[in-house]
Amino acid sequence: MNNYLIANWKCNKGIEEAQRWFDVFAKRYRPVQGLTIIIAPSFISLPSLSHTIKTMGLENVSLAAQDISPFPKGSYTGAVAADMVKYFADYVILGHWERRVYFHETEADITRKMGEAMDAGLIPIMCVDLPYAASQILPLNDNDGKEMIIAFGPMEATTSRVPEPPIKAAETARSLARNLYGKAVVYGGSLEPENVKDYIGLPELAGLMVGQASLDVDSFLDISEQMAQAVQNKNVLHKGDI
């Protein structure tokens, strides 16, 4: 199974600040087989950062949009359609709790967005929130053959800045994987360089989703290097079993 480290910048970093982040990141970053780094900047930075990744030749690094419109291109003032995003990003975050709470998105909205994303060839990073995961994963059952990443975490972990205990995260990941045909499941919620080691080693998780800690490039590099080391160790063990 591939491993993922997702950085959700949320409503932060303009074009120049995003470029400076990548300039520092590129100097220390070393690709590792089996680990995909996904950065989700604001819409305004997607075109320039897409060019940056290609120019710098950053292997196993992709971009994600933080959202898309539930509608196709057309007369929808202020909307950004999936078909417009696909030239700059490979992934899109859908159903984040902040979109559900602050923008009042419904399950119907998210289902429409998922359909638009898949039609455009974008891979959804579907967010589900505890304790509502059971109802939120229902629309996903019709897409068992589609590539998708499931990101979960309790809202309280983000608002209180206290991550969910690793044993609970593993239990939730197992449950989600059973109900979603083995799709990749990642955990997000108040992760920092100091606590990610407790989650990186969980076999139930295919990766992590980082918010606040991804804004500081040194913190994010610390997390990515810890994950890279863990994935390299797995690769060595796997080769030894062959």
Phi, psi and omega per residue, in radians:
M1 nan 2.391 3.074
N2 -1.243 2.680 3.104
N3 -1.949 2.587 -3.058
Y4 -2.272 2.467 2.947
L5 -2.207 2.004 -3.037
I6 -1.922 2.256 3.090
A7 -1.886 2.029 3.103
N8 -1.820 1.827 -3.087
W9 -1.368 -0.247 -3.128
K10 0.959 -2.512 -3.076
C11 -1.584 1.194 -3.121
N12 -2.490 2.736 3.032
K13 1.212 2.010 2.965
G14 -1.392 -3.031 -3.046
I15 -1.087 -0.810 -3.096
E16 -1.187 -0.734 3.134
E17 -1.146 -0.667 3.105
A18 -1.116 -0.702 3.137
Q19 -1.145 -0.709 3.112
R20 -1.104 -0.660 3.097
W21 -1.042 -0.817 -3.116
F22 -1.197 -0.569 3.106
D23 -1.066 -0.738 3.116
V24 -1.256 -0.773 -3.120
F25 -0.997 -0.785 -3.056
A26 -1.107 -0.495 -3.103
K27 -1.243 -0.544 -3.096
R28 -1.821 -0.345 -3.031
Y29 -1.192 2.354 3.038
R30 -2.281 2.095 -3.104
P31 -1.160 2.580 3.106
V32 -2.278 2.305 3.118
Q33 -1.047 2.261 3.121
G34 1.647 -0.019 3.123
L35 -2.164 2.079 3.099
T36 -1.865 2.232 3.072
I37 -1.703 2.219 -3.121
I38 -2.144 2.105 3.130
I39 -1.882 2.263 3.117
A40 -1.974 1.590 3.103
P41 -1.518 -3.050 3.056
S42 -1.264 2.846 3.129
F43 -0.966 -0.692 -3.019
I44 -1.160 -0.367 -3.105
S45 -1.670 -0.183 -3.057
L46 -1.017 -0.862 -3.100
P47 -1.071 -0.795 -3.091
S48 -1.210 -0.672 -3.136
L49 -1.270 -0.540 3.034
S50 -1.067 -0.752 3.088
H51 -1.126 -0.706 -3.134
T52 -1.066 -0.820 -3.121
I53 -1.053 -0.733 3.129
K54 -1.197 -0.741 -3.109
T55 -1.154 -0.717 -3.127
M56 -1.375 -0.228 -3.124
G57 1.145 0.716 -3.105
L58 -1.369 1.829 -3.120
E59 -1.281 2.533 3.082
N60 1.048 0.447 3.059
V61 -2.054 2.207 3.141
S62 -2.276 2.895 3.085
L63 -1.918 2.666 3.043
A64 -2.252 2.479 2.925
A65 -1.378 2.620 3.139
Q66 -1.466 -0.183 -3.115
D67 -3.031 2.892 2.964
I68 -2.534 2.963 3.095
S69 -1.321 2.597 3.018
P70 -1.364 0.016 -3.097
F71 -2.095 2.753 3.054
P72 -1.313 -3.097 3.074
K73 -1.053 2.515 -3.133
G74 2.739 -2.688 -3.061
S75 -1.482 1.237 -3.139
Y76 -2.297 1.488 -3.031
T77 -0.960 2.247 3.087
G78 1.484 -0.093 -3.096
A79 -1.533 2.702 3.048
V80 -2.163 1.960 -3.052
A81 -1.385 2.670 3.125
A82 -1.028 -0.630 -3.109
D83 -1.170 -0.325 3.075
M84 -1.510 -0.512 -3.072
V85 -1.415 -0.498 -2.969
K86 -1.049 -0.331 3.139
Y87 -1.367 -0.255 -3.053
F88 -2.100 -0.322 -3.058
A89 -2.359 2.714 3.074
D90 -1.822 -0.352 -3.053
Y91 -2.238 2.883 3.023
V92 -2.570 2.338 3.076
I93 -1.439 2.255 -3.137
L94 -2.282 2.493 3.014
G95 1.324 0.332 3.111
H96 -1.039 2.532 -3.054
W97 -1.042 -0.509 3.116
E98 -1.172 -0.601 3.068
R99 -1.221 -0.656 -3.136
R100 -1.187 -0.731 -3.039
V101 -1.447 -0.932 -3.019
Y102 -1.398 -0.518 -3.110
F103 -1.921 0.092 3.017
H104 0.997 0.675 3.098
E105 -1.259 2.420 3.130
T106 -1.776 2.969 3.070
E107 -1.071 -0.587 3.104
A108 -1.138 -0.720 3.095
D109 -1.044 -0.824 -3.072
I110 -1.167 -0.665 3.109
T111 -1.110 -0.716 3.101
R112 -1.121 -0.715 3.118
K113 -1.103 -0.696 3.129
M114 -1.086 -0.725 3.109
G115 -1.106 -0.740 3.106
E116 -1.104 -0.734 -3.135
A117 -1.076 -0.846 -3.089
M118 -1.167 -0.641 3.095
D119 -1.109 -0.539 -3.128
A120 -1.542 -0.091 -3.137
G121 1.506 0.229 3.060
L122 -1.491 2.480 3.119
I123 -1.585 2.076 -3.129
P124 -1.264 2.418 2.879
I125 -1.838 1.657 -3.025
M126 -1.496 2.143 -3.125
C127 -1.663 2.322 3.036
V128 -2.217 2.562 -3.039
D129 -2.047 2.404 3.034
L130 -1.437 2.410 0.164
P131 -1.725 0.436 -3.024
Y132 -1.751 0.180 -3.019
A133 -1.014 -0.682 -3.060
A134 -1.000 -0.770 -3.141
S135 -1.357 -0.546 -3.084
Q136 -1.296 -0.399 -3.141
I137 -1.530 -0.132 -3.107
L138 -0.986 -0.772 3.139
P139 -1.141 -0.306 -3.067
L140 -1.413 -0.317 -3.067
N141 -1.163 -0.348 3.109
D142 -1.459 0.004 -3.086
N143 -2.160 0.715 -3.048
D144 -1.158 -0.376 -3.125
G145 -1.653 -0.001 -3.062
K146 -1.682 2.559 3.076
E147 -1.246 2.385 -3.048
M148 -2.884 2.616 3.018
I149 -2.026 2.336 3.095
I150 -1.815 2.127 3.111
A151 -1.956 2.245 -3.115
F152 -2.291 2.788 3.078
G153 3.013 2.507 3.110
P154 -1.268 2.480 3.104
M155 -0.988 -0.623 -3.090
E156 -1.089 -0.534 -3.131
A157 -1.131 -0.601 3.136
T158 -1.371 -0.789 -3.061
T159 -1.292 -0.568 -3.127
S160 -1.614 -0.192 -3.102
R161 1.134 0.453 3.078
V162 -2.098 2.018 -3.090
P163 -1.210 2.744 3.068
E164 -1.149 2.451 3.116
P165 -0.957 2.434 -3.101
P166 -0.930 -0.701 -3.106
I167 -1.130 -0.613 3.091
K168 -1.255 -0.693 3.110
A169 -1.068 -0.717 3.128
A170 -1.134 -0.727 -3.141
E171 -1.096 -0.770 3.131
T172 -1.146 -0.720 -3.139
A173 -1.082 -0.714 3.106
R174 -1.075 -0.760 -3.118
S175 -1.129 -0.766 -3.139
L176 -1.129 -0.752 -3.119
A177 -1.083 -0.675 3.124
R178 -1.108 -0.688 -3.067
N179 -1.498 -0.157 -3.077
L180 -2.179 0.581 2.979
Y181 0.971 0.650 3.026
G182 1.323 0.304 3.104
K183 -1.096 2.688 3.138
A184 -1.089 2.301 -3.123
V185 -2.099 2.231 3.111
V186 -2.128 2.695 3.136
Y187 -1.893 2.464 3.034
G188 -2.451 2.508 3.119
G189 2.615 1.661 3.062
S190 1.043 0.741 3.099
L191 -1.554 2.412 -3.141
E192 -2.365 2.870 3.111
P193 -0.955 -0.509 -3.066
E194 -1.357 -0.361 -3.073
N195 -2.073 -0.077 -3.055
V196 -1.169 -0.435 -3.111
K197 -1.042 -0.489 -3.141
D198 -1.264 -0.307 -3.098
Y199 -1.878 -0.548 -3.131
I200 -1.020 -0.642 -3.067
G201 -1.418 -0.042 -3.102
L202 -1.332 2.058 -3.097
P203 -1.155 -0.331 -3.135
E204 -1.301 -0.335 -3.081
L205 -1.728 2.441 3.056
A206 -1.693 0.072 3.108
G207 2.741 -2.899 -3.048
L208 -2.355 2.676 3.031
M209 -2.119 2.137 -3.005
V210 -2.029 2.338 3.120
G211 -1.808 -1.616 -3.037
Q212 -0.959 -0.733 -3.078
A213 -1.195 -0.288 3.136
S214 -1.414 -0.252 -3.132
L215 -1.239 -0.564 3.069
D216 -1.581 2.050 -3.012
V217 -1.096 -0.611 3.138
D218 -1.179 -0.693 3.091
S219 -1.125 -0.756 -3.131
F220 -1.168 -0.698 3.089
L221 -1.084 -0.679 3.097
D222 -1.037 -0.817 3.136
I223 -1.121 -0.781 -3.105
S224 -1.133 -0.619 3.121
E225 -1.229 -0.621 3.048
Q226 -1.123 -0.736 3.118
M227 -1.167 -0.722 -3.139
A228 -1.043 -0.723 3.136
Q229 -1.124 -0.721 3.129
A230 -1.133 -0.716 3.134
V231 -1.181 -0.696 3.090
Q232 -1.063 -0.723 3.109
N233 -1.086 -0.708 3.096
K234 -1.100 -0.715 -3.130
N235 -1.085 -0.708 3.137
V236 -1.142 -0.765 3.139
L237 -1.119 -0.698 -3.136
H238 -1.122 -0.728 3.115
K239 -1.120 -0.592 3.134
G240 -1.206 -0.412 -3.137
D241 -1.449 -0.295 -3.087
I242 -1.293 nan nan
